[in-house]
Amino acid sequence: MLPFEEQVATDLVEDPNGGLVVLSSGLPLASLVATLLLHLHHQSSSSPSPSSSSGGGGGGCFLILSAPDTLKDQIRRRLLESQLLQVHDVGPDVPAAQRRALYNSSADGVALFLTPRVLAADLLTSHLHPSRVGALLLLAAHRASDTSSDAFIARLLRQRHLLPVYAFSDRPHAMVAGFAKAERAMKSLYIRRLHLWPRFHVLVAADLERSPPEVVDVRVPMTGPMAGIQAAILDAMDACLKELRRTNKVDVEDLTVDKGLFKSFDEIVRRQLDPIWHTLGKKTKQLVTDLRTLRKLLDYLLRYDAVTYLKYLDTLRVSEGVRSVWILADSSHKIFELAKRRVYQVIRPDGTKVSTINKGTPTKKRKVAHGSSKKGKETENEDSTPSKDDTQKVNALEEVLEEAPKWKVLRELLQEIAEEQRKGDGVVHEDESSESGIVLVACKDERSCLQLQECISKSPQQVMREEWEKYLLGKAELHGLHKKKKKRQSQQPKGFGVLDGEFPAGPSENAGPVSIRNLETDALLAAASGISNLTKEADAIDDSVASCRSGSVKGKGKGVSRKVPKRKASNRKTNNATENENCQGTDVEASGKIDEQSEIDVSKESAKDASGPSSTAHNAEDLIDAKMLPPVQFYALDSDQHILDTWKPSVIIVYNPDITFVREIEVYKAENPSKKLRVYFLFYEESSEAQKFESSIRRENEAFESLIRQKSLMMIPVDQSGRCIGPTLANEPEPILSQNSLTRNAGGRKPTEKEMQVIVDMREFMSSLPNVLHQKGIRIIPVTLEVGDYVLSPLICVERKSISDLFQSFASGRLYNQVETMIRYYKIPVLLIEFSQDKSFSFQSASEVGDDVSPTNIISKLSLLVLHFPRLRIVWSRSLHATASIFMSLKTNQDEPDETKAMRVGVPSEDGVVEDDVRAENYNTSAIEFLRRLPGVTDSNYRAIMDGCDSLADLALLPVERLAEVMGSQRGARTLKEFLDAKCPSMIS
């Protein structure tokens, strides 16, 4: 534990109201929470009486909310090491009796991880009394608001008991999103003090810089095509931002390319556009989507290999098409062409290299010798269209297969580290005896880890070759599907044009970009057919050599210090003997299966490979080179697992720099000052990667500066005893006297009102409406309801639907059944359609509303629902607070609902009788339920069967022809008749 963590815990314990702590991203949040829990436990055990009277963590269980799984594991591990606190994870599947026992076991000191839904229900049902709680810890304070579940639980606990609430957040940029976000969060959580601990804090900087690791900054230059693609993407982003500025709908200060590199940029734009989203045109909506796509393109350019990047671009071309704005921009053409140049080039038989990057004009090139790896010299442009003789010849496909520049640098770094470790093996110091010698490589995601693992165990050339073969085989398979589709549609009349996939035959057929695309397609298909044939031959040879299939993967050679000539199909045919001896390499199909394990010990792999056969000096050199590499572990940053304390690496290579992981490295080194640690940072020079890393540091510093200014100006209301008041009804103005009140009766004094109560389904605690209802002074009774979501009175039942849930319910048919059951048991069924407060109060714009009924239109579906159920009432709500006001209006002059009766509605008793079934007055519900379970009877035809026959006995006597007429289906009638006429099996043999 670092000294500044002790200081943070001490500052928090001093205030009986608790506090809000905002940390820099990557600082030890789990260690800080564990330290605070130990302080609270020590304080409650040493002086229980004073602490209980003052409220500062008086003896009781400690509740921890909003903790992700990785954070739970770290906190649990640190608390178990102290052996002072018991830790339990109370999930929603834990029975209520077991939860109540855990709440009452606070004498021994218990820390409980809970979900907000379970805790809110237990507090409302008195399974947990607030006096049994020692403190409440919230680990996602940036999500707190007036309507959040965390604020609901804080209000339930602070109503009758002065309870400390400790909130934490390691996302400072999220705490400044919106107007006075930190102050509003503190008011909703009943917190008075704000504690800011940025990286540049004096105590934090002193602890982390006391024994810093050795840092090596490696700048890797990008290739020419990569730099060109990056510039084109940035130009496209700038063009989209300029178009978005012209709409005058968004704050201009937020529309910068620097901010567009982060995912939070989408939230900034949508937060401003959501209230007017229905009034925006299609182009403006598409611009928001295009900015997200361009950011992914910029990220994937530096993360993935050239073939995978080209495959992703091909997918975008098909999925987005003419709808996207950025695809129609001038720079998008450059993105696609340069991505192809990184992988392949199409050469005509006369030596002309096909390219459309310079206004669609291909360049004339000299023919290159077969064994030469050089591309020849460019000459002047001679012809922009191929001749008829050239089109009859086969076009050549020159494989470029550009490797990522970081691959070579990573290989060189591993060799350098291995050389240093061999030199230091002779002299072992006392402080180095515990070092593991593991090299940790940190990548962005698991896919990057797996690909780097293959680059080390094999060679970069082989990895690119496998990706290239999979790309070609995918092209061939897609072309085969298109040919089958054309055969099926051959008898239908075809049109001409881009949408129909046909072009008019004529003298201009092979001119322009269309001819170039055809040339590329033909060349790719020819290469794919060659590779598929070779794959079949290789599979046949592998089947004949069974011993080779049990070999391990052999590490290919250096691959970074020499240029490998392109591999032709003829070379593969002549080298079958070598491939048979070295069959440890993976084939195309096997390389498609991704192993879930994201780590590799290269030294063990090379030791296994040493026993395999080696026929050439080249393979022997590769084996020696693979044995020279140190043990390597790969770590995916997206997994959010803290592994530094587990693996204890001596060298860390940050392949994809991330500010959170950098802080974790600093904390790890500060906690282990005697351990030697070297860190390599791999940056692409003059790239968006370095710009994004620098912008993340600058953005975090600006967020803390803004929080410091807010802290000096914020005002938190408190009562006379110093307790934070929070956003309760006491802050709201007194309502104006009703017009019906008589001033001659006690001077117009408002009579005391009885407490309103609403029965709420347990599943509704995932939403924020119960929180708002409780904030309005309504008593919430959580139960499990079979019919409806809210019961306002014995007559009124409400089914609440958000906009997304409404669309899904219509699509699945669930809403029809829900409304049908409400009508059966309640006289006033209500469908509540609730909109979001920060979004438009409309399904669609006025221009999108049609005159005709459409089965896909949401308004048409609602109209049909109302026509089918005339008693159904639809309530439209603009926000959560509007819904609470509507509920209070609906409950006027209504009796309060009965909890016991509401739970029994729709639930059959032991005799199979359902109480309060309105439909049972006119129909035999038991017979109807039996009818609906018969084979061939569906929800769409059981009413017609009821109209066609009087009873089940009459149904059994109807012939098949009459059943088919009634049911509307010959097949269903035959199925039902066979079931009714089937003989019962006899037990007598």
N, C-alpha and C positions, 0 to 999 in steps of 0.2 A: 504494500500500500504506500502510495506517495504522500508526502506531507500536505500537499494542497487538498487532497481528498479528506484528510482529517479536519482541515480548516472548514471545508464546505459543510461537513456533517455537524461540526460544532456550531456554526452559524445558524443552521436550520433548527437545531434542538432548542436554541435560546428563545425562539418565538413560539408561544403556545398555539398560534393560528396556523403555523406551518410556513411554507414559502414555495416560490416558483424558482427553479434553477434552470438556467439556459446555458448549456455547454457547447463548446466547439465540437464539430463533428469528429468522431474518432477518439475522443477522450473517454476514460474508463467509466462508463455509466453503470455497468453491473457492479463493479467494485465499490462505487460510491453508494449505491443503494444498499448493498450488503453492509457497508460500514455504518450507514444511518440506522439500519435495523438493529445492529448490535448496540449502538448507542442508546436507542430507545428501549431496548430490552434491559440493558444495564440500569438505565434510569428508573424504569418501572419496578425492577426487582430490588433496587437499593432503597428507594424511598417511595413506596406505593401510595401512601396517604397524601403527601403534598402534591404529587403529580396528578393524582386523581381529582383533587380539589381544584387544581389550576387547569386541568385539562390537557397538559402537555404530555401526551403519550401514556396516560394512566393505564394500569395493568389490563391487558386485553389482547385479543388477536390482532395481527397486523395484516391488512388487506392490500393486495397488490393487483392493480388493474392495468389492462392494455399492454401487457408484456408479450412480445413475440417469443416464439419457441427458443430461438438461440439465446435471447437475453434471459429467459427462464433458466436455461441450463447453466449459464455462468453464475447467476445469483445463487442457485441451489448449490452449486459446487463450492462456492466461497462460504456459504452458511454452514454447510456440512463439515467443512474443514474446521470451523470454530467449535462445533458440537455444543452450541448454546441454544440454538433455535431449531425447532422442527419445521420442515417445509412440506407442504401438501399442495397438490394441483387439483383444485375442485372444478371439474368440468360439468357440463350440463347433463351428463349421463349419471352423475352421482345421485343416489336417492336422497330425498329430503331428510330422512331420519339420520343418515350418515353426515350430511352437511350440518345439521343441528348439533350433533355430537362434536364435530370439529370446532364449531363456534364456541361451544361451552368449555373446550379444553384449553382456555387461554391462560390458565394458571401455570402451565408448563412452558409457555412461550411458543406461539405458533405463528408462522408466516404462511398465508394462504394466497395462492394465485387463483383469481376468479375472473369470470366473464361478466360484463355489466348486466346482461339480461338475467342471469341467475341471481346476482346479488340484489338487483332492484326488486325482483319478485320475493326474495326472502325477507327483505326489509319491509315490504308492504304487507306481507302475511305474518309478520312478527316472529318468523323463525330465527331471526337475528335481531337482538335489541341493540340499539346504538351504544348503550353503556358497556357492552361486552367488547367493544372495538377500541384498540389502543391507538391506532393511526391508520390513515388511508394514504396509499402511495399510488400516484398516477404517472405512468411512464411514457405517455404520449400527450403532453400538455399542448402541443401545437394543434391538436384536433379539438380542443375544448372550445365550446361555445355555449350560448344560452340554452340551446336545444339539444345538446349532446348528452349521451348516456352518463358520461363522467360527471357532468354538472348535476344531473338528476340524482345520482347517488350521493354526491356531496351535500345536496340540499336535504335529502332524507336523513343523513347522519347528523347534520348540524342543526336540525330543527330544535331538538330538545337536549342536546349534549354538545359542549364545547370540545370539539375534536380537531386535532391537528391534521391538515391536509398538505401533503408534500407532492408537488408536481415537478416533473423533469421533462426536458426536451433537449435533444442534441441536433436540432434543425433550426438554427437561428434565422435562416432566410424565410422559413415558414412562419415564424413568430412576427414578422413585419409585413406579411401579406395581408392587405386590406387596411382599413382605417382603425388605428388603435387596437390591433389584434391582441397584444400582450395585456393591455389594461382590461379589455372585455373578458379575456380568459381568466384573469385573476378575480374579477368580480363574480363570474359564474362559479368559480371554485372556492369562494370565500377566503381568499388569500390576500394578505396585505403587503408582503415584502417580495421584492424581485431580486434574485441573486444572479449576476452575470459573471461567467467564467470563460472568457475567450482565450484563445491560444496566446495572445499577446499580454495576458494578465501577468503581473510581476511574479507572483508565486508559481504560476504554471510554467512560465518561461524559465524560471530558475531551476525548477525540478527537472524539466525535460532537457535543458541544455547543460546540465552538470556533467554528464558523460555521454555526449552525442555519438551516434554511430559514424563510421567512415562512409562518406557519400561520394559516389562517382556518377557524374552526369554525362551520359553518352548521347550525343546528338547524331542521329542517323539521317543522311540525306535521302529524300524521296527520289524516285525515278521520274523521268520526264513525263510519261503518261499519267502517273499519280498526281504530280503537281498540276498538270493540265485539267484533270478531272476535278480536283479540289477547287481550282479557280473557277471552273464552269459552274460547279454547284453553288459556290458563294455568289456568283453573278446571278444565278437563278433565284437564290434566296433574296438577294437585294431587290431584284425585279418584283418578286411577289410582295415584299414589304412595301415597295413604292406603290403598287396597286392597292394594297390595303390602306395605306395612308390617304389615298384619294377618296376613300369612302367616308372619311370624317366620322367614323364610328368608334375609333380606338384612340387611346392616348398616344400621341406621337412619341413621347419619351420612352415608352416601352418597346417600340418597334425598331430594334437595332439587331444587326447580325450577331453581335456579341451575346445578347440575351437569347437569341434564337438557337444557340448551341445547347441549351438546357431543356429538359423536359418540362420544367416549371413555366416555360414560355407559353405552352399550350394552355395552362391553367390561367395565366394572366390574360390571354386574349379571350378565352371562353368566358371568363368572369365578367369581362366588359361587354361581350356580345350576347350572352345568354338572355338578358331581359328583352332584347330586340331581335332575337334570332329569327322569329317568324316574319319579320319585315325585311330581312336581308335577301338579296338576290342570290341566284345559284352560283354566280362567279365569286362573290365574297365568301360564301360557305366553302367553295372549293379551294380558295386561297388558304384558308386555315388548315385544310387537310393537306395541301401541297407543302406547306411549311414543315409539317410533321414528317412527310415523306422525304423531303430534302435533308432534314436533320439525320434521319436514319441512313440515307445514302452517304452522307459525310462521315458518319460514325463507322459504317461497314467498310468504307474504302480503306481505312487504316487498320481495321481489325481482321478482315477476312482475306483469303487468297484471291488471285485474279479470276480464276474460273468460277468460284462461288459468287463473286461479285457480279460477273457477267450473267450468271444464271438468275440472280436476283433482279437484275435489270430486265432480262427477258420476261420475267414474271410481271414486273411493273408495266411493261409495254402492253401486255395482254390484258391485265386487270384494270388499268386506269384508262388507257386508250385516249380518245379525243376529249374525255371529260376534264382531264387535268389541264391546268393553265401552264404549268412548268414544262410539260412535254412539248407544247407548241412554241416555247421560247427558243431563241437562237442558240443559247448555250447548251440546251439539252441534246442537240445533235452531236455536239462535241463530246458530251459525256458518254454517249453510246458508242461512238466511233473509237475513242481512246480506250474504252473498256475492252473492245474487240482487239485492238492492237496489242494489248497486254497478253492476249491469249493466242491469237492466230492472225495470219494474213492470207488472203486469197490471191493467187498469182495465175494469170492467164497463161496459156501455152506459149505465147510469144514473149513472156517475161514481164508483162505489164502487171504491176501490183494494183489490185483493186482497192480504191479508197474514195470516200465521199466527204472527207473532212475539209477539202478545199473546193467548195462549191460543186461538189459532185463530180469532179474531173479526176479520173485516175491518172497516175503517172506512169510513164514508160520506163522500164528498167531492163538492164542487160540480163541475159540468162546467167545463172550461177552454176558453177560446176557441182556435180552430185556430191562430191566429198567435201566441198568447201562449206564452212560455216558462216562465211561473210555474205552479206546481202547484195553486194555489187554497188555500183555508182548510179546515181539518178541522172537521167538525161531530160531533155525538154519534153513537154507534153506533146504527144503526137496525135492521139485519137481518143475521143471521149466515149465512143461506142464500139463494141466488138464487131468484127466482120463475121460474115456467115461461115467462113471456114473455121474461125476461132470457136464459134459456138458449138461446132460439132466435135471439137477436141475436149479432152478431159482437163479441167482446171485443177491446178496443184494447190495444196493447203500447206502453207508454211507455219509450223508450230513455233510460237514464241514462248509461251508458258512462263511468263515473268514471275519470278519468285519475290516474296516480300523481303525488302532489304533488312528487316529486323531478324529474319531467320539466320542470315549469315553472321550478323553481329552476335546473336545469342550463342551460336555454335562456337565462335571465337572466344567469347567470354567464358564458356564452360571449359574449353581447353586451357585457357589461361588460369582459371581457378584450380583445375586439376594439376597443372604444373606447379603452382604455388603449394598445393597440399602435399605433393610428393617431395618438394624441397624441404618442407617443414616437418616431415615425418621423423626425421632423425633426431630432432630436438623437441621434446615435449615439456612445456612449462607446467607449473602447478595450476595456473588459471586456465590452461587449455585442456586439462585432462578430462573435463566433463563435456567438451564440445563434441557435437555429433558429426560435423563435417557435411551436413545436409545443405544442399542448395535449393532454396525455395523460389519458384518462378510464379509470380502472381499475374494472372490474366483476367480479362474482363468477364468472360463467361466460360462455361464448360466446353463448348465446342472449340474455342481457341486452345484450351488446355489439351484436348485430345489431338488436335492437329499438330501442335508443337511436340507432343509426345511422339507422334509418328515421324516428325522431321528429325528428331534425335535418334530414335531407334532405327530408322531407315536412312533416308536421305531426302533433301528437299526436292530433288529431281523426281524421285519415285513418287513422292506425295502428290506433286503436281501432275505427274503422268496418270495416276489413279483418278484424280479429280477430273482430268481431261477426258479420260475414257468413259467415266460415268456421265459426263456431260454429253458426249457424242451418242452414247447408247440411249440416253433420254431423248435426244433430238430424233433419233431413228424411230423410237417407239411412238413419239408424238406424231411423226409423219405417217406412220402406219395407221394410226387411229384416224387421221384426216382422210387417208385413201379409202378406208372402210366406210367412212361417213359419206364420201362422194359416191361410192358405188351404190349405197342405199338410196341416195337422192338422184341417181342418174336418170330416172324416168320422169322426174319433175322438171318443169321448164326453168332454166337458169337465166338470171339477169347478168348484167355486166356492171362492174364497178368494184370499189374497194370492199364494200360491205358483203358482196356476194363471193368474193375471192376469185373472180374471173376478170380477165383483162382482154380487151378486144385484140384479135390477131391482126397484124398489119406490119407495115415497115417500121413503125415506131415501137414495136413490142419490146425490143431489147435496148431501148434507149433510157438514159436517166437512172435514177435511184432504183426503179423497179427491176431493171436488168441486173444491177449490182446485187440486189437482194436475192434474185434468182441464182446468180453465180455463187453467192455465199451458201445458199441452201444446198445446191448441187454438190459443192465441194465438201460441205459438212456431212451430207448423207453418204458420199463416196468414202470418206474417212471412217464414218461409223460402220459401214458395211464391212470394210476391211478389218476393223477392230473386232466386230462381232464374230467374223469367221476365225480370226486368230484366237479368240477366247474359246470358241468351240474346240479348236485343235488343242489348245493348252489343257482344257478340261479332259479331253480324251487321253492325252499323254499323262496327266496327273492320275487318272484312274488306273493306268497301267503301272505306275510307280507308287505303290501304297506306302512304302517306307518314308517317302518324302513328305507325306501329308502330316506326319507327327512331328516334324521339325519346328523349331521356334523361329520367330521373326529375326532376320539377320540385319544388323545395322549397316546401312550403306556408307559409302566413304565420305570424305570431307564435304565435297559438293559445294564448298564456298570459296575455295582457293583456285578453282579452275573452271573453265567453261566446258560444258558437256555438249557435244554436237547433238542436233535434233535426231530423234529416233524415228527412223522410217519403218514401214511395215516389212520391207524386205530384210532389214537388219534383224527383226524379231524372228523371221523365218529361218535365217541362217544360224541363229544362236540358240536353237532349241536344246542342244546338248548342255550348254551352260545353264539354261533355265531349269533343266531337269536336275542338275546338281545343286542348284541354289533355289530350290522350290520352297524355301522358307518364306519368301515374299508373299504377300497377300494378293489374291486375284481381285477382279473388279467387283464381283458380287459380295465377296467377304468383306471388302473394305466399306461397303455400305452400312454394315451393322456397327453401331456405335456402342462401345463398351461404357458402362456406367461409371467405372472406376476412373477417377480423375488424377491419379498419381502413378508414378513409375519409378522404379529403381533401376537406373540404366546400368549400373555396374553388375547387378544380378543378371540382367538380360544379356549383357555381353559375355558373362561367364558361361551362360547356357549356350550361346552361339559359338563359343570357342570349340565345342565338341563337334559341330556340324562340318560337312565337307566343304572344301575350298579348292577350286580348280585353277584359279588364276591368282597372280600376284596382286591384282587390283582388289580382289575380295580379301586377301590377307591383310592388305594395308587398311581396308575398311574395318576389319576386326580389331586391329591394333588401335585404330583411331577411336573406336567405340569403347574399348577397354580403358582408354585414357580419360574418359569423361567421369566426373564425380557423380555420386548419388543425387538424383534430382527428384523433388516433389513439386507437383503442380497444384495451384490453388485458384479457384474461381471466385472472383470478388463478388459476383452476384449471389453466391450461396450464403453470404453474410454469416460465415462461421469463423470464430476466432480460434486460429490454429497455431499461433506463434508459441504459446505456452506449452502446447502439446508436442510439436515437432522440434522446437528449439533450434532453428537453423543458424548456421554460421555465416552464410551469404544469402542475401535476398536480391533477386532480380525482378524489379517492377516492370513487367513487360507493357502493361497498360496503366499508366500513372493514375492514381485516385487519391484525393485529399484525405478521405477517411482512413484508408489503409496506411497512408504516410503517418498519420497521427498514432495509429496503432503501433507502428514500428517504433516511434519515439517513446511511447509509453512502455513498450516491451524492453527497450534498451535502458530506460530509466529505472525499471524494476529489477534489471539484471546488470548493474554497472560494471561488474567484473568480467562479463562475457564480451569477447571481441565479436563485432558485427560489422560487416561491410554491405552496403546497399548500392545497387546499380539501378539507375533510372534510364530507361530507354525512351527517348523522345524522337519523333520525326521532326527534322529541322524545318522551321517555317511552316508548320502544319497547324491545322485546327486542333489537334490533340494538345499541343503545348499551349495554344491560346485558351482552350477550354480549362486546362489545369490552372493557369494563371488567373483566369476570370473567376474560377470557383473560390480561390483564396481572396480575391478582391471583393467578391460578392459577400462572403462571410464577414469580412472586416466591416464592410458598409452596413451589414445588418446589425452587427454589434454596436456600431456607432449610432445607428438609429435607435436601438434599444436604450442606449445610455442617455440619449436626449429625452426619450419618452419617460424614462425612470425619474428624471429630474422634474418632469412636469405632471406626472399622473397623480390623480386624486382618487383614493379608495375610501368610500364612506364606511364609517364605523359607528357603533352605538356608544353609550356612556361607559360600558365596561371594556371597551376596546375591541369588541368582536366585529369582524367584517360583516356588513349587512348583506351584501350581495343583491342580485336582481330578483327581489321578492315583490309581493304585492304592496309592501310598505312604501316602495318608491313610486308607485303609480298614483296619479292624482285621484281625489275622491270623485266618484261619478256624480253627474248632475241629477238633482232630484227628479223623479219621474213626474210626468204631468198629471198622473192620476192620484198623486199623494195629496192628502188634505192637510193644510197647514193648521187647521183648528184642532186636529188630533195630535196633541203633544208637540205642537210647533212644527209639524211636518217631519218628525223624527222617523227615520227608517226603521221598520220593525225588524227584529232579529230573524234571520233566515235560517232555515234548517240546512244542514250540510248536504250538498249534492254528492251523489256517488254514481260511478259508471263501472260496469263490469267489463273487463278487458281480457281478451284472449292472451294466453301466455306468449304466443308467437308474435304478437304485436309489439312486444318490448324490443324488438329489433329496430323499430322506428322511433321517432322522437315525439310522436303525438301523446303518449302517456305522460311524458315529461312536461309538455306544455299544459295538459289538462291539470296535472298536479300543481303546476305553477299558478294556475287560475283559481286554486282553492277547491278543486273537485277531488273527492276521495276516490282513489283507484283501488279496485278489487281484482287482483289477478287470479283467473281460473282458466281451466281448459274448456273451451267452447267447441261444440260440434257444429253449431249453426251460427254464422256471423262472426264478426270481429269485436263489435262493441254492442252492448245492450244498455240502452238509455232508460228504458222503462219497460213494464210488462208488455207493452204494445209495440215498441219501436226497437228494431234491430238494424244495425248498420254494418254493411260490408265495405271496408275501405280499400280503395285501389289507387296506387300511384300511377303515373302515366306509363311507365315501363311495364308495371304489373298488369295494367289494363290491356295492353296490346298482347302480352303473353297469355292472359286468361282467355281472350277472345280466340287466339290461335289454337289453344288446346281444348277449348270447350268447357273449361272449368267454371267460368263465370255463369254459364247457363244453369249448371247443376246447383251452384251456390244460391242463385236467385230463386230457383225452384224450391229449394229447401226452406229458404226464408219465408216465402209466401205460404208454405204449408203450416208453419208454426207461429207466425207473427202477423198481426193485422196491418202493420205499417212497416213494410220492408223498405230499406233505404240503401241506395248505392251511392257511396261518397267517392267522388273523383277529385283527388287532391293534387294540385299543382305545386311546383317548387316556388319558393318566394323569390329566388333570384333568376327565374326563367319566365318566359312569356306565358301569359294566361290565355293560351290558345293552342289547339291541336295543329292547326295549319293556317296559312294565310288565306285571305279572302279570295285571292285569285285561284287557289287550289280547290275550292269548294265547287263541286259539280252539281248539275241539275238532276242527274239520273242516280239511281241506287246502284252502287258498285259493291261487289262482295269483298273487295280489298280495302274499301274506305272505312275508316273508323267511325265516321258520322253515320254512314249507312248501317253499320253493325249496331250502333246504339239505337238507331231508329227501329230496326227490326226487333231488338230486345224489348223496347218499350211497347211496341205493338203486340208482342207475344205475351207480355206480362203487364197488363194495364194497371195493376195495383202498385207496381214498382215506382218508387220515388227516387229521382236522381238529384243529388246535391252537388253543386260545383263549388269548390273551395280554392281560393287563391294561394293560401299558405297554411302553415300549421296553426298559427294564431287565429286565422279566420275560421278554421275548423273548430277550435275550442269555443269560439263565440257562437258558432252555429249550434254546437251541441248544447250549450247553455240555453239558447233560445228554444230548441226542440224539447228540452226538459221542462219548460214552463208549463205549469198546471198539469204535470204528469206525476204519477206515483213513482216512488223509487223502486228499482228492480230488485228482485229477490235472487240472491246468489245461489241458493239451493235449486230453485226452479230453473234458472238459466243453465246450470250444469246438466240438468236432466233432459233438456230439450234435444230431441233427435236421438237420444240414447234409449234403446229398447230395454224394458225391464226383464226380470227373469222369466216372465210369462210371454215375452215377445211383444208386449203392448207398448206403443209409443204414446206418451202423454201429450196433451194439447196439440194433437194433430188436426189441423183445420180440415184437411182433405178427407179425414176419416168419417166426417159427417155425411159425405155424399158417396164415398167409394169404400170398397173393401181393400184397405191398404195391404193387408197380408196377401190377398190374392194377386194384387198388382205386383208386389215384390216377387212373388213366386213366378208370375208370368214373365217378368223381365229377366229372369235367370234361365229361361228355357232356351235350348239351342235354336238358332235362327231368329230369335227375337232381339231387336236392337232398340236403341233410344229413338230411332226415327220411325219405327213401325209399330211399337207396342200400343200407341193410342189408336191407330187404325184397327188393330185387332180387338181392342176393347169396344170400339164402335160396331164392329162386325159380328160380335157374339156377346151373349149376356153373361156367360159364366165359363169357368174352366171346363165344365162338363160338355157344354155346347162346342167349345173349341176342339175337344177330343173327337167329336163326331163329324166335324167338317171334312169334306173330301179335299184332295190335293188341289184340284182346280179352283175351288172356292178359297182355299188358303192362299194360293198364288195371287188371286184377284185382290184379296184383302191386304196381304203383306206387300204386294208389288214386286215380288221376286219369286221366280220359279224355284231357284236353288234353295232359298231360305224356307219356302213352304215344304219342299221335299225333305229337308233336314229335320224340320219340326215334326212332320208326319211320321218319319221313320223313328224318331225318338218316342212319340206317343204310342205307336203300335208295337214297339219292341217288347218282347216277352221278358218277364222277370226271370232271372236265373234260379234254378231249383237246387236246394241243398241235398235232395234225395238222389242218390246215384243209382 
